[in-house]
Every structure is written in C-alpha cells, then in structure tokens.
Amino acid sequence: MAIALALRVVSGLAAAALAALLLEYYGLAGPPSPLPQRRHMRRPHPAPGSGDRNIFWGLQISDIHLSRFRDPGRAADLEKFCSETVDVIQPALVLATGDLTDAKTKEQLGSRQQEVEWQTYHGILKKTKVMEKTAWLDIRGNHETDEGALVTGQRKQSEQPYDLVRTLHNVHYPFSITRNPVNNEGTLELELGDWKDNRRYRIFAFDHDLFSFADLVFGRWPVVLITNPKPLLYSCGKHEPLERLLHSTHIRVLAFSLSSIASVTVRIDGAHLGQAVHLSGPIFVLKWNPRNYVNGTHNIEVVVQDSAGRSQSAHHVFSVQENIHLTFDPLASFILLTDHCILARVLFVLIVLIQLATLITFRLLVCPQLKGPWFFGEIIDGKLGCCFSFGIFVNGHFLQGGMTFVVGILQLVFFNIPLMAYLCWSLLQRCFGHNFRSHLRKGKYLKIIPVHLLMLLLYTWQVYSCYFLHMTYGTLALLVSPLRTWLTLLTPVLVRCVWTLKSAELGAFMVQLKSHLSS
C-alpha cells in the first residue's frame, strides 16, 4: 500500500514537473507572432553561367587549440595550412572561428591564458605572411578572454560585405549552447569540425549569391566544391535567390590541387554528363539545361583528378523545383534540433524524482536533494560566484544552467543514487540480523563482494571529482562544496553508521519486514 502511494505521489510530481518545463519552454506568454510578409520577388539574373564574375570563396578553420603542453603538431600543421593550403586555394578571406589557443593548465583541468600560445599563433601568421595574401579574421571562442583575445584581421567587421557578415556571424559555439541548425533569422548555423584533433577545415563560396561549402581534411588533395547546383539540404530560401538555379546555364565547380587539374568529370543520377572545361583560376564549367531536372531531387557527382594521379570526388542532392526540402537523418535531427538545456533539465528532475521514490519505498525520512548550492568559489579569474543546478551567479549576474544540469545528472547517476541504494541494501542486511562481518561469512561472495567493490569504485570517482573541482576553481571551491567535498567526507560516516547501528533502533522496521515476508 505504501509503495503504491509513493508511486502515485512520484508520478504526479513527475507529470507536474514535465508540464511546468514544457510550459516554460513553449510558454503562452511572449511577443506576438509577426504577420506574414509578402515575399519580395528576386531577380533570376544574373544566374550562374559561363563567366568568372560574381563568385568568391574563402576558408574557415576552427578550434585550433594551440597548446603549450600538448600536440606540437597543431602548430606545425597550422603553419603548413597558412603557407601551402592558402597559397593553392587563394581565398578571399580566412575565418579562424574561436578557440585559437588551448588556454589550459598543464594538468588540463583548469583554464589559464598562456602567453606563449598567443606568441606561437602570432608567430605563425607573421612567418607565413598569410595576412599579406588574404584577409585573415580571427574570432574569439569560449577559450579566449578579453585579456587574451588577439584580432589580426586587416578590416573591421563593419567593412566586410554585409551578406557575408550576416551569414557567418557568431560562427563559434561551444557544445553547451549549440542548439538549432537554423536560427531565428532563418540562416544556417553550421558547426565545423575541430582542427585540434581532426585537422578539419572548410571551404565556402558565394556563387551569384548562392552559398555552398565543403568540410575537408587537411592534406587531402584535390579539393572539390560544387557551387552550382548547390546542395538542397543547405538551401536557405529566405536569404538566397534559389530561382537562379533554374535560370543557370552551366554547372560550376571549384577545383584545387598541388598539381595541375587534369580532368573534371560530371555525372547526374549516375549518367555521364561530360567533362567540365577550365574557365579561369580554379573555376570549371559544363553547359547544362536545368529544366531537364525540374521534377523531384537529383544527385550530382563530380570527380576531379590532377596530373599527379590524385583523385577526389564530391556529390550531393540538388533540386531546381520550388517548395521542396530535405531533412537531416533522425539522429542528426535529434542532435541539432533538440534543446539540450531543456532535455537536461527534464532528465535531472526525473532522476531526482527516482531518487525520491527509492527513498520513500525504503521508508526513509531524510531526503537528500540537490537544491542548495553545489559550490562557492572563483568562477572566473578574480570573480567569485555560486553554482546551482539551475545556473551560476557570478559578479552580480545570473547565467542560466545548461551544462550544470548535465553535471547534476552525472552526479546523481554515478554517485548519489548508487550511494543511496548501497545504504538501503546495507540497512536491509542489518534488518536480517547481520553485521558487517557476519554478512561476509554467508558464503555468497559472488553477490556481496561486487556490491562493495562497485561502491568503492564510485567513491573513488567522487574523490577524483573533488580534485578536478580544486584544479578548476581553486581551494575555496573545494572547501565550500556541499555536492562534492562535503558529500565525499560524509559518505564514510554514513556507511559506518549503517553498519554500527544498534539492532534495537531497527526493531520496529524489522518486525514489519518479517511480517511482510511471512505473508
């Protein structure tokens, strides 16, 4: 009866919490939806054709993480990128979008600006003279601070082409705030793989105001980018004149390599369309009739081979038909479209409720929860703050929680709930009349010893988390941390109390337990 009542209470709390979170996210209050506006008719011309005008291309590199302590190859490869890759591709500009330096301590646990990392970065740009070859624009990421940021671009943002700035602004996001592939303005937010571990970079182009890009691996040649027809998956009808696809006269390809380009072969839907001819620079074109492909979607493939025998292909799905769209696969859609902050909050609340249900089931009166502050310390350099599950207060400002809920979930799943279950299991052994020594003599070592070893392993993880907290936020955070340090110190005390509790204090519950087992 008690268990059924507990389950009803917890179910009601869970439903109420879920409803509150959904109402908060999709809330009825808010600014009114704007009235639909009449779409401005764009001119279909100039459309992509046989000319070499109305096109420019650039490069993007992100998460370089030049480090004083780790992987010197990042700097060596960046120097080669600034000389070899930039020399071959000859971009109109290069965007270095965030996390230029690693800004970590030697143990990789805390954050600290390292002057030598900035000197390395600046030295590479100066040695390769890359800023004399192109416009190099670096943008701060979450690893850079106001004191450590270095802006080396030759022009201010306001002097850049407006459409380019509108499309590429705020292009670096840490995972904790990356949410939608399309923002509120209807433009794409396209996260780029990191240079740090994967040596990824991006080539992008605006061909007659149609945006295309390809993500590449450093050192692989040739480099291929199909600019017309552009990929349907990344079409943005609100900001691009997509009607120009239907009025275009040529397929257009950018091809780069260390050696001269020998051939550019084009296929559509598996049918050989022909060899693209060299127009100028890296531009290759092939005459086509887009009206042959007005129905549905089609697949274009381009194979580029250079004089050294290296070969590379590029392909994507396109369409010249209006009002047709592609969607990401289910896993990608979940990752890109889910508000991970809301998801983490819902999971956090549900796990707390599971902990509460377990406590009620075992008829305990004390209910430890994670409502209070997790720690108090130096959140950022010289600024004290207090961290809660729902966010961080620092220097008179409140930062809403995102990753804090994820940390809370890990804490609950890997320590708080296992500890609670372990204490309840230990109390159950006591109710059966055992003490710590006698329950080990029962002979069921394969069932008993793994329980203690698992709890010891999780406790070791909790101790390490205290060390991590100390290295990241300092001694004050270690001392004033109910979630980490205080709970770590309290755990041995709780375990000892359970196994040394006098049998007389368990008398009433033991009688009820025996009565329940006999029935």
N, C-alpha and C positions, 0 to 999 in steps of 0.2 A: 504493500500500500504506500509506504514511504517512498519507495523507488518510483512508483508511478506518479506520485505527486511531484517528486523532484523533476522527473522528465517533463511533466506538463509545465512547471514553472520555467524550466530552462528553454523549452520550445517557445513559450510565449515571449521570453526575453530575447531570444534569437530573432523571432519574427519582428518584434518591435525595433530591435537594433538595425536589422536589414532594411526595414521600411524607412527608418529615420535617415539612414545613409543614402538610400535611393532618392528620398525627397530632397535631401540636401544637395545631391548632385544634379538631379533633374528638376530642381525646385520650381514651384509655380510662380514665385516672385522673380522679378528680373526685368531687364529692359524689354520693351515690346519688339516683336519681330519686325524688321523693316519691310515696307511694302515692296512688292516685286517691281523691279525697274525694267523698262524696255531695253532690250539688248541693242547696243549700238552696232550698226552694220559696219563691218570692216571691209576694207578694200581687198579683193582677192589678188591684187597685184601691187608690188612686184612679187611674183611667185618664183620658187626655185627653178632655175633653168640652166643654161649653158654658160652663164657669166661667172666671174670670180669675185663679184662685189656682194655687198650685203651679207657677209659672213665673217665671223671672227671666232677664235677659240682660245681657251685658257686651260690651266691646270689647277687642281686642288689637292692639297696634302694636309693631313690632319693627324693629331695625336702623335707627334714626333717623339716626345718624351726623351730629349737628350739628357743623359744621366751621368752624374759624376761617379756613380758606383756600379752601374750595370751596363752591359752590352755596348761596348765602344763601336760596334758595327753600325749602330744607328747613325752616328755622326759621319762615319766613313761613307755609308751609302747615301746619306743626305748630300754630302759633297759631290758624289758622283751624279746624283739626280740634278743638282744645280748646274753642273757642267754638261754632262753628256745628254741627259734627257731633255733639259731645257734647250740645249743647242739644236737638237734634232727636231723637236716639236715646234720651237719658236712661238710660244704662246703670247697672246696679247697681254696677259697678266697671270700671276700665280697667286692663289689664295692659300695661306697657311692658317688653317682654321682651328686654333686652340691647342692647348697643352703642348706648347713648343718645348718646354723643359719639364723634367720629371718632378722637381721640387719636393724631393723626399729625403728623409734621413737615411743614414747608412743601413739601418735595420729595416727600412721600407715600411715602418709602422706610423711614423709621424710625418707631417708636412713642414718643409722649410725651404725657402728660396736659397738656391746655391748659386753664388755669383759666377763660379767657373762654368756652369752650364750656359748661362747667358753669354759669357765670353766665347764659348765654343760656337754657339749659334751665330753670333755676330761675326766671328772669325771666318766661318764657312761662307757666309754671304759676301764678306769682303774679299776673301781669297778667290772665289769663283767669279766675282764681278757680276753676279746674277742680276743685281739691280740696275746695271747698265744695259742689260739685254732685254729686260721686261719690267713691267710694274709688279713689284713684289709687295703684297699686302698681307700682314700678319694680324690675326685677330685673337684676343685673349680667350682662353678657356678657363675651366674651373680650377686648373692647377696654377694659374697666374694670379698675382695680386696687384694692387695699384702700385706697390713699390717695385714689383719685379717685371712689369709688363714692358715690352720693347716694341715700338711701332716703327717699322723701317720703310713703309710704303712711301712712294715718291709723291703721291697725291692724296688729298683728304677724301673721305668718303663722299662728301657733297660734290666733289669734282668728277665722280665716276658717272657713267651713263645711268640714268635713273632706273630704267627697267632692270639693269643688271643688279644694282644695289637692292631693289625691291625683291628680286628673286632670290638673292644669295645672302640677305642679311641674316644675322644670328644663326650661322650655319654650324656652330658647335654647341652640342647639348650633351651634358653628362647623362648617363642612363636614367638617373632618378627623375629627370623631367622630360625625357623623350616620350611623347605620347602619340600624336597623330601624324600620319604621312601627309595630310592636307590640313593647313592651318585655317584660322577663321577668315583669312582673306582669299582662300581658295588656291593658294600657291603651295607647291610641294615642299615638304621638309624631308630631305634625303640624307640620312646619316651615312657617312663614309667610313669604311673600314680603317683601322689604325695603321700607321707607319711603324709604330713601336715594335710589334711582334710579327706583323703580316706583310709589311712593306707595300701597303696598298696606296694607290693614288688614283685620281680621277681626271679624265679629260672631258671637257664640256664645250659645247659650241652653240652659238646662236646663228642659224642659217635662215635669213629672211624672217627673223623674229620667231623662229621655231627652235625650241630648246631641246638638245639631245646631250646625252652623256654616256660614258662607259667607265666602269671601275676596273682598274688594271693592276697587275702585279709588277713591281719594279724589276727591270732587267729582261722582261719578255718582249721580244720584237717579232714581227711588225706590230704597230699599234693601229687599230682599225676603229673608226667611228662612222656609222651611217647617219647622215644628217637629214636626208630626205629619201624615202618617207620616214618620219620619226616614229618611235615606239608608241603604240596605242596605250600601253599600261601607264605611261608617264605623260599623257596628254593633259593639258590644262586649258580647257576651252574658254575659261573666264579671262585668261590673260594671253592667250596665243591665237593668232589668226589661222586656225586649223583649216579654214576653207581654202587656203593656198595650196594644200596638198592636192586637191582636185584639179587645180589650175597649173600645177607644176608640169614641166616638160622633160625633166631629167632626174634620174636617180643620182644622188650626190654622196660621195664617200670621201672622208679624210683618211689618208694612209701615210704612215711614217715608219721609217726604219733606219738602222745604222748604215745599211747599203741601199742602193737604188731600188725602187719598186719595179719588179719585172712584170707582174700581172695582177689585175683586179677582176675577179670573176663574180658575176651576179646571178643568183637563182631566186625565183619566186615560186613558192609552193612546189619546190623540187624541180621545176622546169628551168633549163638553162636559158638565160635571157641575153647573155653576151658578155663581152669584155669591155669594162669601162675604160675610157681614154683619159690620158693625162691632160688636165686643163692648165693649171699653174700651181706651183708650190706643192702642197700635199693634196690638192683637190682633184678628184677623178669623177667623171660624169658619164652617164649612159642614158640615151634617149629612151623614154617610155611613154605609154599612154595610160594615165591613172584611171581613165574611165573603163578600162578592162577589168578593174578590181573594185567596182563600186558596191558590190554586194558582199556583206559579211567581213570576216577578217582573213588576212593572208600572212604568210611567213616569208620574210626576205632573208637571204643568206648571202654574205659577201666573203670570199676567200681571197686573201692578199698574200702574195709570195714575193720575196725580194731576191736580188741577184745572188745572195749568199745561200739560197736554198731554204731560208727560214719561211715558215708559213703560219698564218694566223687567220681565224675566221671570226665573224660576228654575225649574229642573227637576232631577229625579234619579230613580234607580231605587229602588224600595222592595219589600218583601215582608213579609207577615204570617205566612208559613209558617216553621216552625221548621227548624233544621238546613239552611239554605240560605245560601250565601255567594257574594260576588262577589270577583274578584281584579283587581288593577291590570293595566294593559296590560303587555306584555313589557318595554318599555323602562323604564317606571316601576318595575316589579318588580325589574329588574336594579339600578336606581339605589338603590332603597330597601332591598332585601333583601341585597345583596352586602356582605360585609365588605370595605370598600375598603382597609383596612390589610393584610389577608391578600393581597388581589389585587395591591396594590402591591409587597408583599414577593416574591411569586411572579414577577411581571414583572421586578423588579430582579434576582433571582437568574438568571433565564433570559437576560436581556440581558448580564449579566456572563459567563455561560457562552458566549454567542455571541461576545463579545469574546475569550474564551479560545480558542474553536475557531478563530477567524480567526488568532490569533497562532500556534497550533500548525500550522495549514495553511501559513502562511508560514515555518514552521520557525524562529521566533524563540525565543530562550532566556529573554528577560525578559518577565515577565507582570505589567504594572501592574494592580492591583486597588484597589477602594475599601474595604479592610478597616480601614485606620487612621482616625484622627480627621480629620474634614473641616475643622474649625476650632476654635480655643480663644478664648473672649472673653467679653464681658459679655452673657450670655443674657437676663437681666432686669436691671432697674436695681439696680446695686450688688452683683450676684451673678454670679460667674464660673462658667463651665461649659464642657463639651466636647461637641461634636456629632459623632455617628457615624451611619452609615446605619441602624442598628437602634434609635437613640434618643438621648436627651440626658441627660448627667449635669450637674446643677446644684445647688449648695448642699447636697451630700450626698444628693441624691435622684436617682432614675432615672425618666425619662419615656419610656415605650415609643414607638417610632417609628411614625408613620402618614404624615404629610406628608413626613417625611425620606426615605422610600422613593420618593415621587413626585419629589422634588427630585433624588434619585440617578438615577432613570430619565431625567429631562430632561438631566442632566449627561452620562450615558452616550450617549444617542441623539444629542444635538446637539453634543457635542464629543469625548468620549473615543474613541468608536468611529470617527467620521469622521477624527479625527487619526491613529488607528492605521492606518486604511485609506489615508490620504494618505501616511503614511510608508512603508507597504508598496508602494504604487504608485510612489513616488519611488525606492525601492530597486530595483524592477523595471526602471525606466528606466535606472538605473545599470548593472544587470546586462546590459542590451542595449548597453552601451558608451557611453551618453550622459552628459554632464554637464548642468548647468542651462541653459547657453547653447545647447548643441547640440540638446537635445531641443525647444527652441523653434524651431529652424531647420528642423524636419522638415516644416513646412508644414501640419500638421494643427491649425490654430489653433482650429477649432470644437470639437475634442475636448479640447485641452490647456488652453486659457485658462480655460474654465468651471470646470475642476477647481481651479485656483489661486484663482479668484475666490470659489468656494463656500467653500474653506477659509479664505480671508481674512474672509469674512462671518461664519463660525462663530467665528473667533478674535476678531473684534470683539464678538460676543455674550459670549464668555468674559471679555473685558476689562470689559464693562459689568457682568457678574455680580460682578466684584471690587468695582466701585464700589457696587453695590447692597449687598454684604456690608458694606462700610465704613460706608455710611449707616445700615444697620440695626443692626449690632452693634458698631461702633466700630473704632478704629485697631488695637487689639490683635488682633481677629478677622481683620483684613486681613493683618496681618503673620504670624500663625500660622495659615495656612490652606493645607495641602497640596493640597486639592482645587481651590481657586480660584487664589490668588495664586501659589503655588509652581509649579503646573502651567502657569499663564499665562507665567511667566518662563522656564520650562524649554522651552516649545514652540519658540521661535525657535532655541534652542541645538540641539534635536533635528533640526529641519529643516536647519540649516546643516551639522550632522554628516553627515546622509544625503547631501547634495549635494556635500560636500567629502571624503567617504570615499575613501581610495586604492583604486584598482582591484585592487591585489594582495590586499587584505584580502577582496575578494569573489570571489577566484579559484575556490575550491572550489565555491561555490554556482553560479557562472557555468557551470562545466563540467557540473554536474548538470542545470542548466536547459537548456543546449544539447542535452544527451543526451536529455532528456525531450521537447523539441520535435522533435528529429530522428526519434524513434520514433513 
